[in-house]
Amino acid sequence: MDYKQVIVVRTDIKMSRGKIAAQVAHASLSAALKAMKERPEWFNIWLALGQKKVVLKVEGEEQLIKLYEEAIKLGLPVALIEDMGLTEIPPGTRTAIGIGPAPSEKIDEITGKLKLLK
């Protein structure tokens, strides 16, 4: 079985590449820590297999929140990132979610049609 982590980022917010990288890092770490606590078996397998990550995009907050809620319903470890507002965007802006690590097919149920962030 394949395991991965997916990070989904909003593209409707004006963020620099560095800011996007920071939001992706926040989402990845937050979701991984949640998985380590809630689903240690998934976390440990993912860690041993090289920590596969995929970064995808959505066009707005509504789509981001819908994915977040779907991940919760499926019992996946998920973290919603809200920016502190210290640099480029207003405080509380929801920028990204991290899903997993978890079995790839479970994550693909909700993210399989999204496009890669380039």
QUIZIMO-V540321 format. One line per field, one symbol per residue. ss: DSSP state (H for helix, E for strand, L for the rest). burial: 1 if it has 24 or more other ideal C-beta (glycine too) atoms within 12 Angstrom, else 0. Layout:
ss = ???
burial = ???
//
This chain:
ss = LLEEEEEEEELLLLLLHHHHHHHHHHHHHHHHHHHHHHLHHHHHHHHHLLLLEEEEEELLHHHHHHHHHHHHHLLLLEEEEELLLLLLLLLLLEEEEEEEEEEHHHHHHHHLLLEELL
burial = 0011111111101010001101111111011101100010011011000001111111001011001101100001111111100000100011111111111101110110010010
//
